[in-house]
Amino acid sequence: MLVICGLLFSQLAAAGQITMTDPQQETTENGKTLCTYENSIYLFTFVTQGKCPYAKTFDTDNSQ
């Protein structure tokens, strides 16, 4: 089972994408929502109307 998980993770990493969950949510001064997704390696933020999606996929090639 670990080998399968490892292969899946390596394929996702090679694809340059990561799906992150459970963002922190803040309301900005203009009433929009700032969504922050982070783990020990990546930090992604974006602004949206309404609530942040629970899960979102990001392109890791543009993370810096």
Secondary structure in CASP SS format (residue, H / E / C, confidence):
PFRMAT SS
TARGET T0000
AUTHOR 0000-0000-0000
METHOD secondary structure of the structure
MODEL  1
M C 1.00
L H 1.00
V H 1.00
I H 1.00
C H 1.00
G H 1.00
L H 1.00
L H 1.00
F H 1.00
S H 1.00
Q H 1.00
L H 1.00
A H 1.00
A H 1.00
A H 1.00
G C 1.00
Q E 1.00
I E 1.00
T E 1.00
M E 1.00
T E 1.00
D C 1.00
P C 1.00
Q E 1.00
Q E 1.00
E E 1.00
T E 1.00
T C 1.00
E C 1.00
N C 1.00
G C 1.00
K C 1.00
T E 1.00
L E 1.00
C E 1.00
T E 1.00
Y E 1.00
E E 1.00
N C 1.00
S C 1.00
I C 1.00
Y C 1.00
L E 1.00
F E 1.00
T E 1.00
F E 1.00
V E 1.00
T E 1.00
Q C 1.00
G C 1.00
K C 1.00
C C 1.00
P C 1.00
Y C 1.00
A E 1.00
K E 1.00
T E 1.00
F E 1.00
D E 1.00
T H 1.00
D H 1.00
N H 1.00
S C 1.00
Q C 1.00
END
